[in-house]
Amino acid sequence: MYLYLVRHGQSTGNERQLFFGTQDYPLTELGREQARQAADKLRREVEFTRCLASPLSRAWDTAVICTEGRTAAPEACPALREQDMGALEGLTWGAAEARFGDRIGQLLGDWFHTTPPEGESPSQMLRRVAGCVDALLDRGEDTLAVAHNGSLSLILFYLGLVEERQLLQRDWFFRHGCYSAVRLEQDAAELVCFNR
């Protein structure tokens, strides 16, 4: 079984350099182009029979673009939503640092052990993402998952492909316009490609 992972294209929240997770910011024109880039790569290189997508529009619209001309249509999977950033939602990086000081540095430096003020803890998020992965493994179908950097990173972590200290660090950020592939066989996972 193969699991293909695609991060949504650039959203207006990314463009404005905001902290956001559950707030629904749409794709920019560049984001739509990035979604088309991912779709073109997938079309040339891989087959899948199922597509799960976060219901937030930036991921959903990316999934729609990635499945155009295919028999697999996106299915909403709320477990793939991005992390609820709580009181940080909608703040610029500067405003967040002014309001919460050192907590922002802690969040960026050790994301897995830091909960955003009034937000969802990474361990809570991991539980919901893990439930989605377990259901995918039970079905055993080659699947495209279109979601967010946080939830996609936790998929890799849950499958044992990255360590806690690597989560949301520079080398382990899902880039827009790319896909990553994981081969799953008998309780073993292999990262075939990352940000292709």
C-alpha positions in Angstrom: 0.0 0.0 0.0 1.1 3.5 -0.7 0.2 6.7 1.1 0.7 9.9 -0.8 0.9 13.2 1.2 0.2 16.6 -0.2 0.2 19.9 1.7 -2.3 22.5 0.6 -1.1 25.3 -1.6 -0.3 28.7 -0.2 -3.3 30.3 1.6 -4.0 33.9 2.4 -3.0 33.1 6.0 0.4 31.9 4.8 0.8 34.9 2.6 0.0 37.2 5.6 2.4 35.2 7.8 -0.3 34.5 10.4 -0.5 31.9 13.1 -3.5 29.8 12.1 -4.8 26.3 12.2 -8.5 26.0 12.3 -9.3 29.4 10.8 -10.3 28.9 7.2 -8.1 30.9 4.8 -8.6 30.2 1.1 -5.9 29.5 -1.4 -4.1 32.4 -3.1 -3.6 32.4 -6.9 -0.1 31.1 -6.1 -1.6 28.4 -3.9 -3.8 27.3 -6.8 -0.8 27.1 -9.0 1.1 25.1 -6.4 -1.9 22.7 -6.1 -1.8 22.3 -9.9 2.0 21.6 -9.7 1.3 18.8 -7.2 -1.5 17.5 -9.3 0.7 17.3 -12.4 3.4 15.4 -10.5 0.9 13.0 -9.1 -0.7 12.5 -12.6 2.6 11.7 -14.2 4.0 9.5 -11.4 1.4 7.7 -9.2 -2.0 6.0 -9.0 -4.3 6.0 -6.0 -7.8 4.8 -5.5 -8.9 7.0 -2.6 -8.4 10.6 -1.5 -8.9 12.0 2.0 -8.7 15.7 2.7 -9.0 18.1 5.6 -12.3 19.9 5.2 -10.6 23.3 5.6 -10.9 25.0 2.2 -7.2 25.4 1.6 -6.7 21.6 1.8 -10.1 20.7 0.2 -9.6 22.9 -2.8 -6.1 21.5 -3.2 -7.5 18.0 -3.1 -10.1 18.8 -5.7 -7.4 20.1 -8.1 -5.2 17.0 -7.3 -8.1 14.6 -8.2 -9.3 16.3 -11.4 -9.7 13.7 -14.2 -9.4 10.8 -11.7 -12.0 8.4 -10.4 -11.1 9.1 -6.8 -13.0 12.1 -5.5 -12.0 13.8 -2.2 -13.6 12.6 1.0 -13.7 14.9 4.0 -11.6 13.7 6.9 -11.9 16.1 9.9 -9.1 14.2 11.7 -6.6 15.7 9.2 -7.5 19.3 10.2 -4.6 21.5 11.2 -3.9 22.1 14.9 -6.2 24.5 16.7 -3.8 27.4 17.6 -6.2 28.8 20.2 -5.4 32.4 21.2 -2.7 32.6 18.5 -5.3 32.1 15.6 -5.1 35.0 13.2 -2.2 36.8 14.9 0.9 37.9 13.0 4.2 36.4 14.2 5.1 39.8 15.7 1.8 40.3 17.4 2.0 36.8 18.9 5.5 37.4 20.3 4.4 40.8 21.7 1.5 39.1 23.5 2.9 35.8 24.6 6.7 36.4 24.6 8.9 33.4 25.3 6.0 31.0 24.7 6.3 31.6 21.0 10.0 30.6 21.0 9.1 27.5 23.0 6.4 26.6 20.5 8.7 27.0 17.5 11.7 25.3 19.2 9.9 22.3 20.7 6.5 22.1 19.0 5.7 18.5 20.2 5.9 19.4 23.9 4.3 22.9 23.7 0.6 23.7 23.5 -0.5 27.0 22.0 -2.3 29.2 24.6 -5.9 28.0 24.8 -5.2 25.7 21.8 -4.9 22.0 21.0 -2.0 20.0 22.4 0.1 18.1 19.9 -0.7 14.9 21.8 -4.4 15.5 21.3 -3.8 16.2 17.6 -1.7 13.0 17.3 -4.6 10.9 18.7 -7.0 12.1 16.0 -4.4 11.8 13.2 -3.4 8.3 14.4 -7.1 7.2 14.2 -7.2 8.3 10.6 -4.0 6.5 9.8 -5.2 3.3 11.5 -8.4 3.4 9.4 -6.4 3.9 6.2 -4.2 0.9 7.1 -7.2 -1.3 7.7 -8.6 -0.5 4.3 -5.2 -1.1 2.6 -5.9 1.1 -0.5 -3.4 3.4 -2.2 -4.5 6.8 -0.8 -3.8 10.4 -1.3 -4.0 12.5 1.9 -4.3 16.3 1.4 -3.9 18.2 4.6 -1.6 20.6 6.5 2.0 20.7 7.6 1.2 19.7 11.2 -1.2 16.8 10.5 1.1 15.4 7.7 4.1 15.7 10.0 2.2 13.7 12.6 1.4 11.0 10.0 5.2 10.5 9.5 5.8 10.5 13.2 3.0 8.0 13.9 4.5 5.7 11.2 7.9 6.0 12.9 9.5 7.9 10.0 10.5 11.0 11.9 11.5 11.7 15.5 9.8 14.1 18.0 12.8 16.6 17.7 12.4 16.7 14.0 8.7 17.7 13.9 8.1 21.0 12.2 11.8 21.7 11.9 13.3 23.2 8.7 14.3 19.8 7.1 10.8 18.3 7.9 8.5 21.0 6.5 6.1 19.9 3.8 6.5 22.2 0.8 3.7 23.6 -1.3 3.4 22.1 -4.8 5.0 18.8 -3.9 4.0 15.3 -2.8 5.6 12.8 -0.5 5.2 9.0 -0.7 5.2 6.3 2.0 5.2 2.6 1.3 3.5 0.5 3.9 4.0 -3.3 4.2 3.3 -5.6 7.1 3.9 -3.3 10.0 6.8 -1.5 8.2 6.8 2.0 6.7 9.3 3.4 4.3 9.5 7.0 3.2 10.0 6.6 -0.6 10.2 10.3 -1.3 9.8 13.6 0.5 8.8 16.9 -1.2 9.1 15.5 -4.7 
